[in-house]
Amino acid sequence: MDERPAGVDGKVIMTAGEVQAVLHALLKAGIHVVALHNHMLDAQPPYYVVHFWGKGAAVGLARGSGICLTRRLKAATARIERQQDIFHQFLRTSDERCRQRTRRP
């Protein structure tokens, strides 16, 4: 393992439901959260930006920031899948309503 000192900094943009998982991953890896904020007050859904930095062993920082991004990706994927499920349910309901209207008595 590479124990040379290294540094990492960056930012991650996420929805409100993803904030806790990302913050937990960063803090668990010893990466400091510098700021958490949003830019657009009325955006729906609201998006948040977390700024972070850390210093330590290169491998640990890489692993910690990788876990952060993996959790962010999993949360985003789950959100997209929920939206797809809602959309498909809407299509099935709409299709059934159309069939009911076009049936002859």
Contacts in CASP RR format, 6 or more apart in sequence:
PFRMAT RR
TARGET T0000
AUTHOR 0000-0000-0000
METHOD contacts of the structure
MODEL  1
MDERPAGVDGKVIMTAGEVQAVLHALLKAGIHVVALHNHMLDAQPPYYVV
HFWGKGAAVGLARGSGICLTRRLKAATARIERQQDIFHQFLRTSDERCRQ
RTRRP
1 57 0 8 1.000
1 59 0 8 1.000
2 57 0 8 1.000
2 58 0 8 1.000
2 59 0 8 1.000
3 57 0 8 1.000
3 58 0 8 1.000
3 59 0 8 1.000
4 57 0 8 1.000
4 58 0 8 1.000
5 55 0 8 1.000
5 56 0 8 1.000
5 57 0 8 1.000
5 58 0 8 1.000
6 55 0 8 1.000
6 56 0 8 1.000
6 57 0 8 1.000
6 58 0 8 1.000
6 61 0 8 1.000
7 53 0 8 1.000
7 54 0 8 1.000
7 55 0 8 1.000
7 56 0 8 1.000
7 58 0 8 1.000
7 61 0 8 1.000
8 31 0 8 1.000
8 52 0 8 1.000
8 53 0 8 1.000
8 54 0 8 1.000
8 55 0 8 1.000
8 61 0 8 1.000
8 62 0 8 1.000
8 65 0 8 1.000
9 51 0 8 1.000
9 52 0 8 1.000
9 53 0 8 1.000
9 54 0 8 1.000
10 51 0 8 1.000
10 52 0 8 1.000
10 53 0 8 1.000
11 49 0 8 1.000
11 50 0 8 1.000
11 51 0 8 1.000
11 52 0 8 1.000
12 22 0 8 1.000
12 49 0 8 1.000
12 50 0 8 1.000
12 52 0 8 1.000
12 68 0 8 1.000
12 69 0 8 1.000
12 72 0 8 1.000
13 47 0 8 1.000
13 48 0 8 1.000
13 49 0 8 1.000
14 22 0 8 1.000
14 47 0 8 1.000
14 48 0 8 1.000
14 50 0 8 1.000
14 72 0 8 1.000
14 75 0 8 1.000
14 76 0 8 1.000
15 45 0 8 1.000
15 46 0 8 1.000
15 47 0 8 1.000
15 48 0 8 1.000
15 75 0 8 1.000
15 76 0 8 1.000
15 79 0 8 1.000
16 45 0 8 1.000
16 46 0 8 1.000
16 48 0 8 1.000
17 75 0 8 1.000
18 71 0 8 1.000
18 72 0 8 1.000
18 75 0 8 1.000
18 76 0 8 1.000
18 79 0 8 1.000
19 36 0 8 1.000
19 48 0 8 1.000
19 50 0 8 1.000
21 71 0 8 1.000
21 72 0 8 1.000
21 74 0 8 1.000
21 75 0 8 1.000
22 50 0 8 1.000
22 68 0 8 1.000
22 71 0 8 1.000
22 72 0 8 1.000
22 75 0 8 1.000
23 33 0 8 1.000
23 36 0 8 1.000
23 50 0 8 1.000
24 71 0 8 1.000
25 64 0 8 1.000
25 66 0 8 1.000
25 67 0 8 1.000
25 68 0 8 1.000
25 70 0 8 1.000
25 71 0 8 1.000
26 32 0 8 1.000
26 33 0 8 1.000
26 50 0 8 1.000
26 52 0 8 1.000
26 64 0 8 1.000
26 65 0 8 1.000
26 68 0 8 1.000
27 33 0 8 1.000
28 64 0 8 1.000
28 67 0 8 1.000
29 60 0 8 1.000
29 61 0 8 1.000
29 63 0 8 1.000
29 64 0 8 1.000
29 65 0 8 1.000
29 67 0 8 1.000
29 68 0 8 1.000
30 54 0 8 1.000
30 64 0 8 1.000
31 52 0 8 1.000
31 53 0 8 1.000
31 54 0 8 1.000
31 61 0 8 1.000
31 64 0 8 1.000
31 65 0 8 1.000
31 68 0 8 1.000
32 52 0 8 1.000
32 53 0 8 1.000
32 54 0 8 1.000
33 50 0 8 1.000
33 51 0 8 1.000
33 52 0 8 1.000
34 51 0 8 1.000
34 52 0 8 1.000
34 53 0 8 1.000
35 49 0 8 1.000
35 50 0 8 1.000
35 51 0 8 1.000
36 48 0 8 1.000
36 49 0 8 1.000
36 50 0 8 1.000
36 51 0 8 1.000
37 48 0 8 1.000
37 49 0 8 1.000
38 46 0 8 1.000
38 47 0 8 1.000
38 48 0 8 1.000
38 49 0 8 1.000
39 47 0 8 1.000
39 49 0 8 1.000
40 46 0 8 1.000
40 47 0 8 1.000
52 65 0 8 1.000
52 68 0 8 1.000
54 61 0 8 1.000
55 61 0 8 1.000
END
